[in-house]
Amino acid sequence: MARDPQAALIALNRFGFGARGGASGDFINAASDPRGFVLAELQRPAAALIESPALQSTSVLASELFAFQIEEKQKREAAAKAVPPASVMVASKADSAAAANMAAQQKMSGAVTDKAPPPLANSRPPKPAPNVIERTFRAEALARIQRASLAECGFLERLVTFWSNHFCISASKGQPARIWAGAFEREAIRPHVLGRFADMLKAVEQHPAMLFFLDNQQSIGPNSRAGQRSKRGLNENLAREIMELHTLGVGGGYTQGDVTALAKVLTGWTYAGRQGRLGEPGSFIFNANAHEPGSIVLLGKSYADNNAAQGEAALADIARRPATAKFIATKLVRHFVADDPPPALVARLADVFTKTDGDLRAVSHALADADDAWRAPMAKMRSPYEFLIATGRLMAQIPEDPGRYLYGLNVLGQPLWAPAGPNGFADTNAAWAAPEGMKLRLDIAAQVASRIGDNRDPREMLDLIAAGAASPETRQTIARAESRQQAFALLLMSPEFQRR
């Protein structure tokens, strides 16, 4: 008998991706020591890393992308040259008209019947093979989904998805963003998810995917050598989002003047292009020709012109500001605990953040060990990603293809690595609990139920994910279902499965 089934449900749903089906024993393990079950993952930081020979670095992917773009350009040019001259096209049309006239005469004479030719066995043209961009995106997606599906609790993976959404890019921005989306998460987020916030901040802002997403490669210091030769100037996208979305937050004590100052500090932060004149293609570089010269005052402090180190020093100081600690603490509590974060818990996490110099392991430990985090009702709705991962875990599936997950995420409004804006996907119930969204979830649940047929007993599966924490109402609803398929769909839509 589970010792604390309600706490076990909180451990698995609030901090993880739900219990795995089969013989995993996740619920029993969580019930014996709920907090220990969650906190144990913080002792395995390497578990956040994804290393596979099939997944390439950003620089390697850049070379493959550039080669692909050259090849596509050559194909377009060859196709343009192959278009016949206008005189040939006119003659071709005349020939077609003559052929049609002859066919009509033959039909009138009875030489041709109205009977259509038999259809070809494979009349539909073959689907073109995915290009290197799509192959890479799907391989990265599969690696992420498999890791989340296999995790014992999933707290580390939930932290990865939190930080990846906090420092989001969008794969829909363009080809570089799509081919780099997975590598960005692997290289800039995962190694630092239990490290120092300042280190993650630096890795994120210097990653080519972020520089491309927020157009910093287009930002030119007005008084730089490049600025004096061209009409291009500052692009403040990166600087503004660093302050508004990545660190201080709205109302965090900065002004428009500070945004402009940070934009100047970050001029020259870019990545090497196809020619690789300043570095390996696709790698972070500092372009001194585009950097705004001189000392710059930012948030009341002067930063000497010291190439890329000027921006690095500014980011390190911003990472340590009290407003950053409060902003990060608030977002973490809102994600894991409640849409309206308990002030005392926010204050506690902000205090840990400040005292440990942004040690994210310490902050995550304080979150998962806080009484407020375990007492709060399970009122938050799982995001589409959490819902789909939890569904696969319940069926004890290790996906070999990401297609169904990517399709489900698109349908439910949370396409992988592709939020509509730099603020990422919303983290509140209002975003995911709307009637239309719930109808779409029911459609997905019905599709999953139809695939498994009558092979599984939903009542047994309810015990796997909730055991004694399942309400009498949920048990009664599942028991009264007209079929096992309907019962399984109802299980997937139950509060015990949807709420965290």
Residue pairs with C-beta under 8 A, 6 or more apart in sequence:
1 468
2 8
2 27
2 28
2 31
2 32
2 467
2 468
3 31
3 32
4 31
4 34
5 27
5 31
5 466
5 467
5 468
5 469
6 468
6 469
7 30
7 31
7 34
7 35
7 374
8 27
8 30
8 31
8 34
8 37
8 467
8 469
9 378
9 465
9 466
9 469
9 496
10 34
10 374
10 378
10 500
11 30
11 34
11 35
11 37
11 38
11 153
12 18
12 19
12 26
12 27
12 30
12 153
12 154
12 465
13 378
13 382
13 390
13 499
13 500
14 336
14 337
14 373
14 378
14 380
14 500
15 38
15 153
15 154
15 155
15 158
15 336
15 368
16 38
16 151
16 153
16 154
16 155
16 157
16 158
17 148
17 149
17 151
17 154
17 157
17 158
17 386
17 389
17 390
17 393
18 154
18 389
18 390
18 393
18 394
18 465
18 497
19 26
19 27
19 30
19 393
19 394
19 464
19 465
20 26
20 149
20 393
20 394
20 396
21 393
21 394
21 395
21 396
21 461
21 464
22 396
24 152
24 396
26 152
26 153
26 464
27 463
27 464
27 465
27 466
27 467
29 37
29 152
30 37
30 153
31 467
34 374
35 368
35 369
35 374
37 153
38 153
38 155
38 368
39 365
39 368
39 369
40 153
41 47
41 151
41 152
41 153
41 154
41 155
41 156
42 155
42 156
42 194
42 361
42 364
42 365
42 368
44 156
45 156
45 193
45 194
45 195
45 361
47 151
47 156
48 156
48 157
48 159
48 160
48 190
48 191
48 193
48 194
49 186
49 190
49 191
50 143
50 144
50 147
50 186
50 190
52 143
54 139
54 143
55 139
55 140
55 143
55 182
55 183
55 186
56 64
56 136
56 183
57 183
57 187
58 180
58 183
58 184
58 187
58 207
58 208
58 209
58 282
58 283
59 280
59 281
59 282
59 283
60 282
61 136
61 179
61 180
61 183
61 282
62 176
62 180
62 208
62 271
62 272
62 281
62 282
62 283
63 281
63 282
64 132
64 136
64 179
65 132
65 133
65 175
65 176
65 179
65 282
66 274
66 281
68 131
68 132
68 133
69 175
69 274
84 92
103 112
106 112
107 114
130 138
132 179
133 175
133 178
133 179
134 178
136 179
136 182
137 171
137 178
137 179
137 181
137 182
138 401
138 402
138 403
138 406
139 182
140 181
140 182
140 183
140 185
140 186
141 182
141 402
141 405
141 406
141 416
142 399
142 400
142 401
142 402
143 182
144 182
144 185
144 416
145 389
145 392
145 399
145 402
145 405
146 398
146 399
147 157
148 154
148 157
148 161
148 389
149 389
149 392
149 393
149 397
149 398
149 399
150 398
151 157
154 389
155 364
155 368
156 193
156 194
158 336
158 386
159 193
159 194
159 360
159 364
160 185
160 189
160 190
160 193
161 385
162 331
162 332
162 335
162 336
163 189
163 193
163 200
164 185
164 189
164 417
165 419
165 424
165 425
165 427
166 245
166 246
166 331
166 424
167 188
167 189
167 200
167 204
167 210
167 246
168 417
168 419
168 422
168 423
168 424
168 425
169 177
169 180
169 181
169 184
169 209
169 210
169 212
169 213
169 417
170 177
170 213
170 417
170 418
170 419
170 420
170 421
170 422
171 177
171 178
171 181
171 415
171 416
171 417
171 418
172 178
172 415
172 418
173 212
173 213
174 212
176 208
176 209
176 212
177 209
177 212
177 213
180 208
180 209
180 212
181 209
181 416
181 417
181 418
182 417
183 209
184 207
184 209
184 210
185 417
187 203
187 207
188 200
188 203
188 204
188 207
188 209
188 210
189 200
189 203
189 204
191 203
192 199
192 200
192 203
192 360
193 200
193 360
194 360
194 361
194 364
195 359
195 360
195 361
196 357
196 358
196 359
196 360
197 319
197 324
197 328
197 353
197 358
197 359
197 360
198 315
198 316
198 319
198 320
198 357
198 358
200 360
201 242
201 246
201 247
201 315
201 318
201 319
202 312
202 315
202 316
204 210
204 246
205 211
205 238
205 242
205 246
205 266
205 269
205 311
205 315
206 269
206 284
207 284
208 271
208 282
208 283
208 284
210 216
210 238
211 217
211 238
211 269
211 270
211 271
211 284
212 271
213 422
214 237
214 238
214 241
214 422
215 235
215 237
215 238
216 235
216 237
216 238
216 266
216 269
216 270
217 270
217 271
218 232
218 235
219 233
219 234
219 235
219 236
219 238
219 263
219 266
219 267
219 269
219 290
220 226
220 227
220 230
220 232
220 233
220 234
220 267
220 290
221 227
221 234
221 264
221 267
221 268
221 290
221 291
221 292
221 293
222 233
222 234
222 292
223 292
223 293
223 294
224 267
224 268
224 289
224 290
224 291
224 292
224 293
225 289
225 290
226 232
226 287
226 289
226 290
227 233
227 290
227 292
234 260
234 263
234 264
234 267
234 292
235 263
236 259
236 260
236 263
237 422
238 263
238 266
238 269
239 259
239 260
239 262
239 263
239 265
239 266
240 259
240 263
241 422
242 262
242 315
242 318
243 252
243 254
243 258
243 259
243 262
243 318
244 250
244 252
245 422
245 423
245 424
247 318
247 319
247 321
247 323
247 324
247 327
248 254
248 318
248 321
248 323
248 324
248 327
249 323
249 324
249 326
249 327
249 330
252 321
252 323
252 324
252 327
253 299
253 321
253 323
254 299
258 298
258 299
261 296
261 297
261 298
262 298
262 314
264 292
264 296
265 292
265 296
265 298
265 303
265 310
265 311
265 314
266 311
267 290
267 291
267 292
268 286
268 287
268 288
268 289
268 290
268 291
268 292
268 307
268 308
269 284
269 286
269 308
269 311
270 284
270 285
270 286
270 287
270 290
271 282
271 283
271 284
271 285
272 278
272 279
272 280
272 281
272 282
272 283
272 285
273 281
274 281
275 281
278 285
278 287
279 285
286 307
286 308
288 307
291 305
291 307
293 305
294 305
295 302
295 303
295 304
295 305
296 302
296 303
296 305
296 310
297 303
298 314
299 317
299 318
299 321
301 317
303 310
303 313
303 314
304 310
306 313
318 324
319 358
320 354
320 357
320 358
322 350
322 354
324 353
325 350
325 351
325 353
325 354
325 358
326 346
326 350
328 349
328 350
328 353
328 363
329 346
329 347
329 348
329 349
329 350
329 353
329 363
330 341
330 346
331 427
332 349
332 363
332 367
333 341
333 342
333 345
333 346
333 349
333 367
333 373
334 340
334 341
334 427
334 428
335 427
336 367
336 373
337 345
337 367
337 372
337 373
337 376
337 380
338 376
338 379
338 380
339 379
339 380
339 428
339 429
339 430
342 372
342 376
344 372
345 367
345 370
345 372
345 373
348 366
348 370
349 363
349 366
349 367
349 370
352 359
352 362
352 363
352 366
353 359
353 363
356 362
356 363
367 373
378 495
378 499
378 500
379 429
379 499
380 429
380 499
380 500
381 429
381 432
381 433
381 498
381 499
381 500
382 390
382 432
382 497
382 498
382 499
382 500
383 414
383 425
383 427
383 432
384 408
384 409
384 412
384 413
384 414
384 432
384 441
385 409
385 414
385 416
386 500
387 412
387 441
387 444
387 498
388 405
388 408
388 409
388 412
388 444
389 405
390 497
391 444
391 445
391 448
391 492
392 399
392 405
394 461
394 464
394 465
394 492
394 497
395 448
395 452
395 456
399 405
405 416
406 415
406 416
408 444
409 415
409 416
411 440
411 443
411 444
412 437
412 440
412 441
412 444
413 437
413 440
414 425
419 425
425 431
426 432
438 493
441 492
441 493
441 498
442 489
442 493
445 488
445 489
445 492
445 493
446 485
446 489
448 488
448 489
448 492
449 485
449 486
449 488
449 489
449 492
450 485
452 485
452 488
453 484
453 485
454 483
454 484
454 485
456 484
456 488
457 484
458 478
458 481
458 484
458 487
458 488
458 490
458 491
459 475
459 478
459 479
459 487
461 488
461 491
462 470
462 474
462 475
462 478
462 491
462 494
462 496
463 470
465 496
465 497
466 474
466 496
469 496
470 494
470 496
471 495
471 496
474 491
474 494
474 495
474 496
477 490
477 494
478 487
478 490
478 491
478 494
479 487
481 487
481 490
491 497
492 498
